[in-house]
Amino acid sequence: MAKPPANDFAPKALLAALRAVAEPTRLRIFALCQRVELSVSDLTQILGQSQPRVSRHLKVLCAADVLERLREGTYAFYRVPTVGIGPALAKALLPLYGGTELEIKALQDLKQRRYELASTLSAANGEKLRALRRYYPDEHKIDQALLRALPVDSVRDLLDIGTGVGHMLELFGPRVTHAMGIDLSRDMLSLARAKLTLADLQNCRVQQADMYQLPLPPESVDAVTIHHVLHFAERPAQVIAEAARMLRALGRLVIVDFVEHDLQKIRDGFQHRWPGFQPSAVQAWCEEAGLQVTDLDIIHDPAKPLKIFILTAQRSQKNSPRKRPKAA
């Protein structure tokens, strides 16, 4: 028997989705949330409608699974999901609806506000980042090595753990189908969201989440990046185990961090939990998580004291993902 098409939805679900968007305001909300993640406050400003009215429309759209709601502290953001009936309906319907001139102008204004927010947050964090970067090789050189370490021809879905300002999403976003960055810091997520909006990377999302308890099912992504995050982690082996659980067969994990050093002023001055790592220790953690290390690149600038390692590990075709690791 032939398999049904990937988007062959049950009639009841399809009719519910069509009814949900078959109303002028909800169609506008659906189209807007396809372009960018939006809060209730964002939508009330763009649509010129009251918060209770917008909230009622959002409730209908979420109940029909054409939008999803992401909680972030006291805020919530709405977007079209990456799987299910929502993206299928957006692909079929939204090319027929370009939005009004007022909506397009309002989205541009939103981008400007997010740019201003990004500028403010970047200024607050930039000096500290620039101070740290004086100690290790040029970021552009690291990025080029990352692009070699993770060829994206087989990567559809990418997860960036501890996304911070969203640098990995900006680097890989144009090369993959979907990318998600997770972080606990609302400030970092606000900055990352602003940068993604400005770059018009509609396939990239950010979400507040704990790196020890990732909000995704097992075997849900083709690649995971952990970029300058492990040295902040209380339990780095557990972060790697949780990342491995997310990988599909032949999926790749790429870790970027400092080679172990003895510069106490770096550890104390930048609140690092660990003074970098010996790559052999990280390799052992990967193997414990069911991954095989396939590549290790050490990047060093003789004029700077810190070395960077880029370690790539892969899940085999046969290995099943490990169960969620227990908290220490």
Protein Blocks (a to p, Z undefined) as FASTA:
>chain_A
ZZddfklccfklmmmmmmmmmcfklmmmmmmmmmpccdfklmmmmnopafklmmmmmmmm
mmnopaccddehjbccddddfbdjklmmmmmmmmmpgbjfklmmmmmmmmmmmmmmmmmm
mmmmmmmmmmmmmmpccfklmmmmmmmmmccklcmbdcdehklnommmmmmmmmmmbdcd
ddfblklmmmmmmmmmmnopakbccddddfklccbdehkbfbdcdehklmmpmblmlmmm
mmmmmpcghiacddddddddfbfklmmmnopabgcjafklmmmmmmmnopacfbdcdddd
fkbcbdcddddddddfklccddddddZZ
